[in-house]
Amino acid sequence: MKKQKITEKTGIMDALEINPDAANLLAEAGLGCLGCAMAHFETLEQGLAAHGFNKKEIKEIIEGLNK
């Protein structure tokens, strides 16, 4: 079965289910998503943008989550 791809529209909690290492990768980027109540409602794009990441940085982080 092919692994589901993470996109900027993927919910934060969904990304954590798709890639169990996502929590560590997001923490390395400066996000403590597991402790944030908004992680249950926001997409990766929304969460990263709220923390000041630009579109290029968001794209790079998402590419890392898919590796």
Order of alpha helices (4+ residues) and beta strands (2+ residues): alpha-alpha-alpha-alpha
